[in-house]
Amino acid sequence: FPVLFKTVEKSDNRRINMNNDILTLALEKGLSGEGLNPAEALRLSAIPEEAIYELLAVSEQVRRRHLGVEVNLCSIVNAKSGLCKEDCSFCAQSVKYSTGVTEYQMSEPGKIVGAAIEAAAFGAREFSIVTSGTAIEKERDIAALTSALASMKESVEMERCASLGILSKETLKKLKDSGLESYHHNLETGRSFFPNICTTHEYDRDVEVVRTAKELGFHVCSGGIFGLGEGWDVRVELFATLKELGADSVPINFLNPRPGTPLEKAQNLTPLGCLKIIALGRLMLPKTDIVICGGRQTNLRDLQPLIFAAGANGMMIGNYLTTPGREPNDDLRMLADLGLRPRGYK
């Protein structure tokens, strides 16, 4: 027994020392603003979930150093629902699957602006107009968007954002001239795993949209969805790509499996695992806004307040695309209880 105990003790000490080494490196490179490179991030991802609180102690320091105690609150409107020809395996809005999602064409400008005014009333600083489908191409849809953007400029003091698919440079420029300030386009996952979740377009098309939006001077919001069956190497790959592209804001979504989709029975996440994903993103992207969006309640449950210790400095408030969110007042109270405050519009 003594021999066995000593062997176990040595093994535990070796593991603790390995954890301490990568956590020390993560803290140093996080506080400096450099962030972990992919090889270092893979080492960090090997830290077991039971060591999560050691990891959070590091990610919290890095978040506070670069982003303080202000939290960016964003909200969205589902301006065009369903009817999408893409086959993304997690998405309830694809025509490839029978999900029972509500389908409708582009909303009227007045409805979009009304949703923005409502979001501003509960503290959202950024408002995004989201549409389903590969891209918004019809002239009447673009006209509705430009009208809504013009009205938003006059009605609410919020950052105007949109998520409209794989748009051309010309369409993006037209929307920017109409008052669009931010463009959102998720890469969803790492390049190596993308064929497992979507076969109807190439990964490079998504990357090109992000590059074009950056070139045009948009504040670019690009992230992904976790829990699709990807490994930690793919998660590192995604964050590394977003870092290379210079994404200004990284939304993190956690899969909330939708009935009727190929991933309806997926169970790939734990609350502690979600916190570890957030911390990984923060320690690779120390100065970047990291915003927690879809799947927050379902996957984090009672650990939702810990997203900020993990490194998040933003969250979506209100409803999501096809599922309801938490009551905004509950989220605002949570921030106040944590000593955090919503970021004001600049």
C-alpha positions in Angstrom: 0.0 0.0 0.0 2.7 2.6 0.8 4.4 1.9 -2.5 1.1 2.3 -4.4 0.4 5.5 -2.5 3.8 7.0 -3.4 3.2 6.1 -7.0 -0.2 7.8 -7.1 1.2 10.8 -5.2 4.0 11.2 -7.7 1.6 11.0 -10.6 -0.7 13.6 -8.9 2.2 15.9 -8.3 3.4 15.6 -11.9 -0.1 16.5 -13.1 -0.3 19.4 -10.8 3.1 20.7 -11.9 2.0 20.4 -15.6 -1.2 22.3 -14.8 0.7 25.0 -13.0 3.2 25.4 -15.8 0.6 26.0 -18.5 -1.5 28.2 -16.2 1.5 30.3 -15.4 2.2 30.7 -19.1 -1.4 31.5 -19.9 -1.5 34.2 -17.2 1.7 35.8 -18.4 0.8 35.8 -22.1 -2.8 36.8 -21.3 -1.9 39.8 -19.2 0.6 40.9 -21.8 -2.1 40.8 -24.5 -0.2 38.2 -26.6 -2.4 35.2 -25.8 -1.6 31.5 -26.2 -0.6 30.1 -29.5 -2.3 26.9 -30.8 0.3 24.5 -29.4 0.1 26.2 -26.0 -3.7 26.3 -26.1 -3.8 22.5 -26.8 -1.8 22.0 -23.6 -4.3 24.2 -21.7 -7.2 22.2 -23.1 -5.8 19.1 -21.5 -6.4 20.5 -18.0 -9.2 18.4 -16.5 -12.6 19.8 -15.6 -11.9 19.3 -11.9 -9.2 21.9 -12.1 -11.6 24.5 -13.6 -11.4 26.9 -10.7 -7.6 27.2 -11.0 -8.2 28.0 -14.7 -10.9 30.6 -13.9 -8.6 32.4 -11.5 -6.4 33.0 -14.5 -9.0 33.9 -17.1 -10.7 36.3 -14.6 -7.5 38.3 -14.2 -6.9 38.5 -17.9 -10.5 39.7 -18.6 -10.3 42.4 -15.9 -6.8 43.6 -17.1 -8.0 44.3 -20.7 -11.8 44.7 -20.4 -12.5 45.8 -16.9 -16.0 45.3 -15.3 -18.1 46.5 -18.2 -20.2 43.9 -20.0 -21.4 44.3 -23.6 -25.1 43.4 -23.9 -26.4 42.6 -27.4 -29.8 41.7 -28.6 -31.2 40.3 -31.9 -34.4 40.2 -34.0 -35.1 37.2 -36.2 -36.1 39.3 -39.2 -36.5 36.3 -41.7 -37.1 32.8 -40.4 -36.7 29.4 -41.8 -36.6 28.6 -45.6 -32.8 28.2 -45.6 -31.3 25.9 -48.3 -28.1 25.2 -46.3 -27.8 21.9 -44.5 -26.1 22.9 -41.3 -26.7 19.9 -39.0 -27.5 22.0 -35.9 -29.9 24.5 -37.5 -33.7 24.4 -37.1 -34.1 26.8 -40.0 -32.9 24.5 -42.7 -35.5 23.2 -45.2 -33.5 19.9 -45.2 -35.0 19.0 -41.9 -38.5 18.9 -40.4 -38.3 20.9 -37.3 -41.6 22.8 -37.1 -39.9 26.2 -37.0 -42.0 29.2 -37.8 -41.2 30.4 -41.4 -41.7 33.9 -42.7 -40.1 36.3 -45.2 -38.4 39.6 -44.4 -40.1 41.6 -41.6 -41.3 45.1 -42.2 -38.9 47.9 -41.2 -41.3 49.1 -38.5 -41.2 45.7 -36.8 -37.4 45.6 -36.9 -37.1 49.1 -35.4 -39.7 48.3 -32.7 -37.6 45.3 -31.6 -34.6 47.6 -31.4 -36.4 50.1 -29.2 -37.5 47.3 -26.9 -34.0 46.0 -26.7 -32.6 49.4 -25.9 -35.1 49.7 -23.0 -33.5 46.8 -21.2 -29.9 47.9 -21.6 -28.7 46.3 -24.9 -25.9 48.4 -26.4 -25.8 46.5 -29.8 -28.8 45.3 -31.9 -28.4 42.8 -34.7 -30.8 42.2 -37.6 -30.6 38.4 -38.3 -31.9 36.6 -41.4 -31.9 33.0 -42.4 -30.6 31.7 -45.7 -27.3 31.7 -47.5 -27.6 35.5 -48.3 -30.0 38.4 -48.5 -30.2 39.1 -52.3 -33.7 40.3 -53.2 -33.8 44.1 -53.8 -37.0 44.4 -51.7 -35.3 42.8 -48.7 -32.2 45.0 -49.0 -34.6 48.0 -49.3 -36.3 46.9 -46.1 -33.0 46.7 -44.3 -31.7 50.1 -45.5 -35.0 51.6 -44.4 -34.8 49.9 -41.0 -31.2 51.1 -40.5 -32.1 54.7 -41.3 -35.0 54.6 -38.8 -32.7 53.0 -36.1 -30.2 55.9 -36.5 -33.0 58.3 -35.7 -34.8 56.3 -33.0 -32.3 54.5 -30.8 -28.7 55.1 -29.7 -27.4 51.5 -30.3 -24.7 50.0 -32.4 -26.4 48.7 -35.6 -25.4 45.2 -36.5 -26.6 42.6 -39.0 -26.2 38.9 -39.7 -27.3 38.4 -43.3 -25.2 35.6 -44.7 -22.6 35.4 -47.4 -23.0 38.9 -48.9 -21.1 40.5 -51.8 -18.7 43.4 -51.2 -21.1 45.6 -53.1 -24.1 44.7 -50.9 -22.0 45.1 -47.7 -20.9 48.5 -48.8 -24.5 49.6 -49.6 -25.6 48.6 -46.1 -22.6 50.3 -44.5 -23.5 53.5 -46.4 -27.1 53.1 -45.0 -25.8 53.1 -41.4 -24.8 49.5 -40.6 -21.8 49.6 -38.2 -21.1 45.9 -37.4 -21.3 42.8 -39.4 -21.8 39.3 -37.9 -20.9 36.1 -39.7 -20.0 33.0 -37.8 -17.5 30.4 -39.0 -19.3 27.9 -36.8 -16.4 25.5 -36.2 -12.8 24.8 -37.2 -12.0 24.3 -40.9 -11.1 20.6 -40.4 -14.4 19.8 -38.9 -16.7 22.0 -41.0 -17.5 19.2 -43.6 -19.1 17.2 -40.8 -21.7 19.9 -40.2 -22.3 21.6 -43.6 -21.9 20.4 -47.1 -23.7 23.1 -49.1 -21.0 25.7 -49.1 -17.2 25.9 -48.6 -15.5 27.2 -45.5 -13.6 29.7 -47.5 -16.8 31.5 -48.4 -17.4 32.2 -44.8 -13.8 33.3 -44.2 -14.0 35.6 -47.2 -17.1 37.4 -45.8 -15.2 38.1 -42.6 -12.2 39.4 -44.5 -14.3 41.6 -46.7 -16.2 43.1 -43.8 -12.9 43.9 -42.1 -11.7 45.5 -45.3 -14.7 47.7 -45.4 -14.2 48.9 -41.9 -17.0 47.1 -40.1 -16.7 46.0 -36.5 -16.7 42.3 -37.2 -18.4 39.8 -35.0 -17.5 36.2 -35.8 -17.5 33.0 -33.7 -19.0 29.6 -33.6 -21.1 27.0 -32.0 -19.7 24.4 -29.6 -21.0 20.9 -28.8 -21.3 19.6 -32.4 -19.0 16.7 -31.7 -15.8 18.6 -32.3 -12.7 17.9 -30.2 -10.5 20.4 -28.3 -8.1 20.5 -31.3 -11.0 21.8 -33.4 -11.9 24.4 -30.8 -8.3 25.6 -30.7 -8.3 25.7 -34.5 -11.4 27.9 -34.6 -10.1 30.4 -32.1 -6.8 30.5 -33.9 -8.5 31.3 -37.2 -10.6 34.1 -35.6 -7.4 35.5 -34.1 -5.7 35.5 -37.5 -8.7 37.2 -39.1 -8.8 39.9 -36.5 -12.4 39.4 -35.3 -13.4 42.2 -33.1 -16.0 40.2 -31.2 -16.3 36.5 -30.8 -19.8 35.1 -30.0 -19.7 31.7 -28.3 -22.8 29.6 -28.8 -23.5 26.2 -27.1 -25.5 23.6 -28.9 -29.1 23.4 -27.8 -30.2 20.4 -29.8 -33.2 21.1 -32.0 -35.8 18.3 -32.6 -35.7 17.2 -36.2 -32.1 18.1 -36.9 -29.3 15.5 -37.3 -27.9 16.7 -33.9 -31.1 16.5 -32.0 -29.7 13.8 -29.6 -26.3 15.3 -29.2 -25.0 15.5 -25.6 -21.4 16.7 -25.9 -21.3 19.5 -23.3 -21.1 19.9 -19.6 -21.4 23.1 -17.6 -17.8 22.9 -16.6 -16.8 22.1 -20.1 -18.6 25.2 -21.3 -16.6 27.3 -18.9 -13.4 25.7 -20.1 -14.3 26.7 -23.7 -14.8 30.3 -22.7 -11.5 30.4 -20.8 -9.7 28.9 -23.8 -11.1 31.6 -26.0 -10.1 34.3 -23.5 -6.6 33.1 -23.1 -6.0 32.8 -26.8 -7.7 36.2 -27.5 -7.0 38.3 -24.4 -8.2 41.7 -25.7 -11.1 40.5 -27.9 -14.8 40.8 -26.9 -16.1 37.4 -26.0 -19.9 37.3 -26.0 -22.0 34.3 -24.7 -25.0 33.7 -26.9 -27.3 30.8 -27.7 -27.5 27.7 -25.4 -26.4 29.6 -22.3 -29.3 28.6 -20.0 -29.6 25.0 -21.3 -25.9 24.1 -21.0 -24.6 26.2 -18.1 -27.7 26.0 -15.9 -26.8 27.3 -12.4 -23.2 28.1 -13.5 -24.2 31.0 -15.7 -22.7 33.7 -13.5 -19.3 32.0 -13.9 -19.1 32.9 -17.6 -17.5 36.2 -16.6 -14.9 34.5 -14.4 -14.2 32.3 -17.4 -13.4 35.3 -19.5 -16.6 36.5 -21.1 -17.2 40.2 -21.2 -20.5 40.1 -23.1 -23.8 38.2 -23.4 -26.9 38.2 -25.6 -29.9 39.4 -23.7 -33.5 38.6 -24.6 -34.6 35.9 -27.0 -32.5 34.0 -29.5 -33.4 33.0 -33.1 -35.8 30.2 -32.5 -35.7 29.7 -28.7 -36.6 32.0 -25.8 -33.9 33.6 -23.6 -33.9 34.5 -20.0 -35.9 37.4 -18.7 -33.7 40.5 -19.3 -34.2 41.8 -15.7 -32.8 38.5 -14.4 -29.6 39.0 -16.4 -29.3 42.6 -15.3 -29.7 41.6 -11.7 -27.1 39.0 -12.1 -24.6 41.6 -13.4 -25.4 43.9 -10.5 -24.9 41.1 -8.0 -21.5 40.3 -9.6 -20.3 43.9 -9.4 -20.4 44.3 -13.2 -22.2 46.9 -15.3 -23.5 47.1 -18.9 -21.2 48.9 -21.3 -22.5 52.2 -22.5 -22.9 53.1 -26.1 -19.9 55.0 -27.5 
